[in-house]
Amino acid sequence: MAAAGFSNADPRPIAQAAPYTFYLPHGARIAAVGLGDEVKLIFEYHGPVEEWAVERM
């Protein structure tokens, strides 16, 4: 069994599946993100969990 760990989840499939409840900015705005900008990330936990395996920060 592989060791538990974290990775950053790709938000594009989530936004495509739930466009009205999961907002994702336009591609040009995402491409313009630079050093010092604040962004939200989704961390996915790879290991046994009781309820949720992801955390948005």
N, C-alpha and C positions, 0 to 999 in steps of 0.2 A: 504494500500500500504506500502511495506517495505521501510525503509530508504535507501537512496543512500549510496553506499560505494565502496570499492575497494577490489579486491582479486588478487592473482597471478594466471595467466593462465598456464595451462599445455601445454608446447610447442610440445609434442610428436605428437598429432593429426595434428597440423599445419605442422610439418616437414614431416609427412607421406603423407599429401595431396599435398605438394609442395616441394619435395626433392631437386630440382635444384635451387630454389630461397630462401629456408629457411634452412640454415645450422644448424645442430645439431651435436655436437661432438659424437664420439663413446661412448657407455655406460660405458666402463672402465675409460675413461677420465672424464666423469661426476661423476662417483663414487669416483674419486680421489680428487674432489674439497674439499678444507679444509679452515679452518679459515685463513683469510687474502688474499685468492684468489679473483680475480675480475671475476664476472659473469654478464651476461645480463639477465634481468628479464622482463616479460610481465605483466603489471598491467592492469586489466580489470575493468572498471568502471561500476557499477550497478546503473543506473539511466538514466533519459532522457538526450540524447545528440543530437547535431545537425549533426555531421558527424561521427567521430571515437570514439569507446568506449574502445579502447586499446591504450597503450603507451609502447613502448619498451625502456628500459633504461639499 
